[in-house]
């Protein structure tokens, strides 16, 4: 897959990357080491020193196959629904204002003469 269409600068993942190594003594007496930011990157060894050495080697090998791609997310205003371009088009139209006033008057009217009660039962 070509990433050229993304138009995003690419950089090696290891530049300025700081991760947290987790070292855990298991009930079996072995020591597990993992990378907090990459939970599936995990090793087990006999000693903490061996575990740290192995996790560093494993993680560096994995980094050879990973790319970091920067992406500037467009502003939210550019992600508005297509209908938003028409919002407010009638704000200065006097006929629209009259129509909206008539609708509002009907909605706030206490006159129920046009309501068929059987429809709501």
N, C-alpha and C positions, 0 to 999 in steps of 0.2 A: 504494500500500500504506500503510495506516495503522499508525503505530508506537505508538499509544496503549496497545495491549495489552501492550507491553513494560514499562510502568510504570517507565521509566528516564529520568532527567533527560537532556535533550539540550542540547548547547552548540555554538556555532559552532566549527569545527575550528581556526580561526586564533587563538583565545584561548590565550595562553601556549604556542603551538606553536613549537618550535625545530627547524629542519631543517638538514641539512648540504648545502651546494652543492659539487658536484664539478666541477672545471674541468680539461679535458684538451686538450692540443694534439694534433691528429690528424696523421697522415703527410702529409695534403694541405695542411697549413698552417692549416686552419680550427681553430676552438676549439669544443669541445663542452662544454656545461654541463648538468648533471642534478642532481636532488634525490636524495640517497642513500636516503632513506626512501620515495621514490616512484620507483622505477627507470624506469618508463615515461614519466616527465616529463623530457624531454630536448630540447635545442635545439642548433643549430650556428650559428656566426657567424664573422665575419672576425677579430675581436679579443676578448680576454678581457673587456673592458669591455662590449662589445655582447652577448656571450654571457651575462654575469651579468645585465644589464638585461633581456634577453629571457626568461631562465629565471625571473626574479622575476615578470615580467608574466604569463607562461604559468602559473606555479604559483598566483599569486593568482587568476587567472581560474578555474582548476580548483577552488580552494577554495570558490568561490561555489556549486558544485554538490555539495559534500560536507558531511555532517553527522557529528559525533562523538556517540556515544551511550554513556553510562556504564552498565555492567552489573555488579552485584554478584553474582558467582558464588556459588550456594548452597554451604554446607558439604558436604563429601563425605559425611557421615553421612546427609544427606537424599537422596543419590543412590544409596543401597544397593539391591541387587536386592530384589524383592518377597519372596522366600523368607526373607530375613534377619530378618523380623519373627518367624519361628518358631524361630530359632536359640536353643538353650538352654532350650526349654520343658520338657524332661524332666530338667533337671539335678538336681532334688531328688526325683525319682520313684524310690523304692526298687526297684520292679519293673524299671524301665529299667536301673538300675545292675546288677541281677542278670543281665539279658539281655546287657548289654555285657561283663560279666565272663565269661560263658559263651562269647561270641563270641571274646573275646581269648584264652581258654584254648584253644579249638580252633585258632586261628591260630598259637599258639606251641607247639602239641603236636608232638612228634616222631613221633607215631603216623601211619603212612601206610597203614593197613589199608583205609581207605575210598577211597584214590586209585586210579583205574584207569590204569595206566601206558600203555595203548594210546591213551588220549586225548591224551597229550603227545608221541607219536612221529610 
